[in-house]
Amino acid sequence: MPEPDPQVVRAARGGDTGAFESLVRFYQAHVWRLCFHLLHDETLADDVTQEALVKAFRFLPSYRGESKFSTWLYSITRNCALDELRKAGRRHDLLTQLGREAVPTHRDHSVRIEVREAIAALPLELREAVVLIDMFGTSYSEAAAILGVPLGTVKSRVHRARLVLARWLLPASQGSTGEA
Amino acid sequence: MKPELDCGSALEDISSLLDGELNVARALAVRTHVESCPKCSEQALVLDEVRRALRTQSAGEVPDVTAAVMRRVERQSQRRQVRGPLRVAGVAAAVAALLLASSSLIGTRRPPASARASEVTSGVRDAARSLDAYRARYEIVERGWHETVPMRRFDAEVSFSAPESFRLTIRDNTSYPDPSRWPPNDVDLIVNARRSWIREPDLCPEASLPACWTGATEERTVVARRPFDGAAGLPSDLIVPLETLSTSELFELLGRERVLGRSALHVALPHRQAVPLISALQQGGSWREFSPFDRVDLWLDAETWFPLRFDVRRGRSAAGQVLLSARATSFSQPQDFAPGTFRAPTAALQRSGGFVQDSEVSFGDVRSPEFTAGLRPYRAGATSAGERILSYARGLTWLTMAVERSSHPPRGYPSTAEQVALEGSGVAYYEPASSDSRRRVDLYARRTHASLESNLPRAVLLRVASSLDLMGRPLPGGIERSGLRVTRLGSSALGALSFAESPTHLPPGYRTTSSFLVENRRGHRTLSVYYRRAQAEYDGLGIRTTQSPSVRFLPPSFEDLQPVTVDGRSGRWSPERGEVEWMDQGVYRSVRAPSLGRGAAVQVARSLE
């Protein structure tokens, strides 16, 4: 993930909306995709993307450059998305789901399902880890900072997520070996 | 060398190995094991394939939200909400609101005054329509901006040439303790039909002043402006307080007094109603914040309706400390302005509004509105995003219509807008103005989305919408997306929901504007109902109740929450969201009222039945 010019970030921090706009243009697609993968809803993703970017502008004065800008922005985005899930009462749903094995037993392994659909079916904890690592290319330590969990947790969640996805995405002969 | 790892230990690290997240020694050990172990090596292949499948996912089509985000950011920026330690300011404002919210606002319901208050409203409207040029000078005193600088003094000059040329100059005459270290709050704003330009001190959080100030100033230019772009932030209420006094129910007329040697009408209203006036001075630079319930006294020239003087006082009382005071020292309606008065310089930081003027722009089969409330055609053109725009203006009054091709239902489903039946033009969706956005009406016709924005009053704007030759179609009562079903409910449908309760108490003027039920695949339901005042300006969200029998506990939150009691049940108040939440016999309920404060929100919450 390329990082923005520190001068642009500094100008935006000082309230320069022109500089902030260039950050919006640069990051909006990433922010939207993160929202979409967490919410599975395009309309909600549109709203939360806006919310997250407007919040980022508000909170910019508190960004001290201690983490990468993208890491900081993704944390805000994730918090906004979780707020949205919570508001709609769906977070409860997901939290309940987390306690169980998430693999749908009825999956027909002869059918390759869409990657997107498979990601959507992952429990939130596994989903956000694998989305950050594999779709956003963040490092484990960046993902840990965004998710607010220890590095070891990121590591095991990404691994578990890929094992589950292997079972869903790959033909039976291959994917079935995925669960050790 | 014999691999020392067993499969269990190696397997757990394969993902980390593929991601290059193992240290050299561990990576070597795992790789050595994998290469010599058929089971682990197949596992590695599988995981790598998944990993590559994820990493090569095409991004798909992603919407461009830049314009929408920047509109909100510009509003925020102009109001300088970015300058301070926001969280603290937010909590402080909420606490202030709490202290003040328990009693009603400054007597807004005195019937004898309302007849004459409506004369003020119509007088201001007429003045706004007939004004072609204006220039005034003000002296401003502000208290409590910074603990080291208890008082600041400014001179301000505002110029206006209809329909959209503005110039605002603010010069800081404060005696700072160490002038070289404090940013003079000098602000320049110039707006004309093509571009706008602002210059202000390089801002940093006030709490960190003077240490954080770099000594620099900031300049920004917007080119290719859309007509009336940023109009909610233009200093037009400083000229005639059209938005502030748009409806007679929201201010109190106190009588006729002499101010600055002239006959003046004295009105009072809470700060949250006077935002368009007060923020007109705060287009740039750094200013103190006010509570929504701080009292604003405004004296209007009885002849011209220009504001002669206005004061913001702490609290609701007329005896509260004056926090900000602005007095006109001169005003006139000049025939001409000096050349270059409205010339906007080019700053290094520049952005484009993407508008290309074209008076012949084709609107396809869509005709312009038949009724434009006496406003005259002004600029027309198109944006790079494919929107075609017409605008109308007269004096300070303006109207824009944007038309775009769109699918049905539209991508941006206007979930909080009020559905309004238009005479002869079907159905429209109305949103009041807020500090972020302008008053607007949307029509979704076949393949066409038309959007009207204006500073005309609600009823007039709806009349304009009715005169369009478009048949606005109701958005589907429900839409289904990604496993969620969103249904727009009529008031009768609410009674059928066993868990739904309605407030028996709402602050004066509020009524239901829209209700939504969201259901997920598992049948979990969440009901949201919005309440707003029909005439309200700057009301934003209004009041929203959310109820769900599917949420079994108050969701975890990282915010600073305060405990509250609702009918003996313990709940919590979020100052950041302006929301009270509680569990009521297995049903989650919340009341969100960011512009009202905690006391009023809890009062509404307690009245649910």
Chai-1 contact restraints between the chains, C-beta under 6 A:
chainA,res_idxA,chainB,res_idxB,connection_type,confidence,min_distance_angstrom,max_distance_angstrom,comment,restraint_id
A,G14,B,D202,contact,1.0,0.0,6.0,A-B,restraint_1
A,G14,B,L203,contact,1.0,0.0,6.0,A-B,restraint_2
A,G15,B,S77,contact,1.0,0.0,6.0,A-B,restraint_3
A,G15,B,V82,contact,1.0,0.0,6.0,A-B,restraint_4
A,G15,B,L203,contact,1.0,0.0,6.0,A-B,restraint_5
A,D16,B,E218,contact,1.0,0.0,6.0,A-B,restraint_6
A,D16,B,L349,contact,1.0,0.0,6.0,A-B,restraint_7
A,T17,B,V73,contact,1.0,0.0,6.0,A-B,restraint_8
A,T17,B,E74,contact,1.0,0.0,6.0,A-B,restraint_9
A,T17,B,S77,contact,1.0,0.0,6.0,A-B,restraint_10
A,G18,B,R220,contact,1.0,0.0,6.0,A-B,restraint_11
A,G18,B,L349,contact,1.0,0.0,6.0,A-B,restraint_12
A,G18,B,R351,contact,1.0,0.0,6.0,A-B,restraint_13
A,E21,B,M70,contact,1.0,0.0,6.0,A-B,restraint_14
A,E21,B,R351,contact,1.0,0.0,6.0,A-B,restraint_15
A,V24,B,T66,contact,1.0,0.0,6.0,A-B,restraint_16
A,V24,B,V69,contact,1.0,0.0,6.0,A-B,restraint_17
A,R25,B,T66,contact,1.0,0.0,6.0,A-B,restraint_18
A,Q28,B,V65,contact,1.0,0.0,6.0,A-B,restraint_19
A,A29,B,V62,contact,1.0,0.0,6.0,A-B,restraint_20
A,W32,B,V62,contact,1.0,0.0,6.0,A-B,restraint_21
A,H40,B,S482,contact,1.0,0.0,6.0,A-B,restraint_22
A,D41,B,R481,contact,1.0,0.0,6.0,A-B,restraint_23
A,D41,B,S482,contact,1.0,0.0,6.0,A-B,restraint_24
A,D41,B,L484,contact,1.0,0.0,6.0,A-B,restraint_25
A,T43,B,Y413,contact,1.0,0.0,6.0,A-B,restraint_26
A,T43,B,R481,contact,1.0,0.0,6.0,A-B,restraint_27
A,D46,B,P63,contact,1.0,0.0,6.0,A-B,restraint_28
A,T49,B,V65,contact,1.0,0.0,6.0,A-B,restraint_29
A,Q50,B,V65,contact,1.0,0.0,6.0,A-B,restraint_30
A,Q50,B,A68,contact,1.0,0.0,6.0,A-B,restraint_31
A,Q50,B,V69,contact,1.0,0.0,6.0,A-B,restraint_32
A,L53,B,V69,contact,1.0,0.0,6.0,A-B,restraint_33
A,V54,B,V69,contact,1.0,0.0,6.0,A-B,restraint_34
A,V54,B,R72,contact,1.0,0.0,6.0,A-B,restraint_35
A,F57,B,V73,contact,1.0,0.0,6.0,A-B,restraint_36
A,R58,B,L86,contact,1.0,0.0,6.0,A-B,restraint_37
A,P61,B,P205,contact,1.0,0.0,6.0,A-B,restraint_38
A,R86,B,P555,contact,1.0,0.0,6.0,A-B,restraint_39
A,A88,B,V518,contact,1.0,0.0,6.0,A-B,restraint_40
A,A88,B,T526,contact,1.0,0.0,6.0,A-B,restraint_41
A,G89,B,H524,contact,1.0,0.0,6.0,A-B,restraint_42
A,G89,B,T526,contact,1.0,0.0,6.0,A-B,restraint_43
A,G89,B,S548,contact,1.0,0.0,6.0,A-B,restraint_44
A,G89,B,S550,contact,1.0,0.0,6.0,A-B,restraint_45
A,G89,B,V551,contact,1.0,0.0,6.0,A-B,restraint_46
A,R90,B,N520,contact,1.0,0.0,6.0,A-B,restraint_47
A,R91,B,P555,contact,1.0,0.0,6.0,A-B,restraint_48
A,H92,B,V551,contact,1.0,0.0,6.0,A-B,restraint_49
A,V115,B,A53,contact,1.0,0.0,6.0,A-B,restraint_50
A,V115,B,Q57,contact,1.0,0.0,6.0,A-B,restraint_51
A,D134,B,R51,contact,1.0,0.0,6.0,A-B,restraint_52
A,D134,B,L54,contact,1.0,0.0,6.0,A-B,restraint_53
A,D134,B,R55,contact,1.0,0.0,6.0,A-B,restraint_54
A,M135,B,L54,contact,1.0,0.0,6.0,A-B,restraint_55
A,Y140,B,E21,contact,1.0,0.0,6.0,A-B,restraint_56
A,K155,B,S16,contact,1.0,0.0,6.0,A-B,restraint_57
A,V158,B,S15,contact,1.0,0.0,6.0,A-B,restraint_58
A,H159,B,S15,contact,1.0,0.0,6.0,A-B,restraint_59
A,R162,B,S15,contact,1.0,0.0,6.0,A-B,restraint_60
A,R162,B,L47,contact,1.0,0.0,6.0,A-B,restraint_61
A,R162,B,V50,contact,1.0,0.0,6.0,A-B,restraint_62
A,L165,B,V50,contact,1.0,0.0,6.0,A-B,restraint_63
A,A166,B,V46,contact,1.0,0.0,6.0,A-B,restraint_64
A,A166,B,V50,contact,1.0,0.0,6.0,A-B,restraint_65
A,Q174,B,V46,contact,1.0,0.0,6.0,A-B,restraint_66
A,T177,B,E42,contact,1.0,0.0,6.0,A-B,restraint_67
A,G178,B,V46,contact,1.0,0.0,6.0,A-B,restraint_68
A,A180,B,L11,contact,1.0,0.0,6.0,A-B,restraint_69
